[in-house]
Amino acid sequence: MMRADDSRAVVHRWLDEMSERLSHVEGEVEATKKSVDQIQPVADDMVKLRTQAVGAGTVGRWLIRIGDRGGNARELDRCRLHLVDRASPH
């Protein structure tokens, strides 16, 4: 009879430990969810701004090419690339 009681006690301790660990994981998941919910609007804004910047750059290049009557578009692109290259960390 003592052996069965010991076995049940081991199972109960194991279940208590698993329950405690699961509660801890649930708390961590909830905290992570709240953090992601706070970050999501910022991430959405960054994607929107990046898309606008890419679009503005594309429109700007096309406007330079359309408005260029003296063949300076390639020279402007070369200067722009040179400035971008100098600004990027090496």
N, C-alpha and C positions, 0 to 999 in steps of 0.2 A: 504494500500500500504506500509506503514511504517513497518508493521509486516512482510511482505514478504521480504523486504530489510534486516531487522534484522536477519531473518532466513537464508538468503543467506550469510550474513556476518559471522554468526556462522559456517556455513558449510565451507566457504572459510578459516576461521581461523583454523578449525580442519584439513582441507586438507593441509594447509601450515605446520602445526605442524607435521602431519604424514609424509609429504615429507621430512622435516628436520630430523626427527627421522630415516627414512629409509636411508637417505644419511649418517647419522652417523653410522648406522649398516653396510652399505656397506663398509665404510672406515675401520671399525674394522675387518670385514671379510677379506678384502684385506691385512691388516697388519698381521693378523693371518696366512693367506696363505703364505705370504713371510717368516714369522718366521718358519713355518713348513717346507717350502722348504729348508731353511738353516739348520735345525736340521736333516732332513732326511738322508743325507749322513753319519752323525755321528752315528745315530741310526743303519743304515745298517752296518757300520764298527763294532759297538759293537756286533751286532748279529753274524757277521762273526768271530770275535775274540773269542767270547764265544763258538761258535761251534767248532772252532779249539782247544780251551783249553780242552773242554770235550773230543774231539777225541784224543788229545794227552794223556790225562789222561788214557783213555781206552786202547790205544795202549801201554802205559807204563806199566800198570798193566798186560796186556797179555804178554808183553816181559819179565817181571819179573817172571811170572809163567812159561813161556816156558824155560827161562834160568835157573830157579831154579832147582838145582839137589839135594839139601840137605834138602828140605822141609821148606825153609825159607820164602816162599812167604806169608804164613799166618802171620808170625811174622812181615814181612815188612809192610803188610797191617795194622796190629794192631798198629804198630809204627806210620804209616802215619795217621791213624784215631786219634790216641792220639795227634799228633801234630796239626792236623786240629781242634780238639776239644779245645785244649789249646789256639789256635789263635782266635777262634770265641768269640765275646763278650758275656758275660753272663748277 
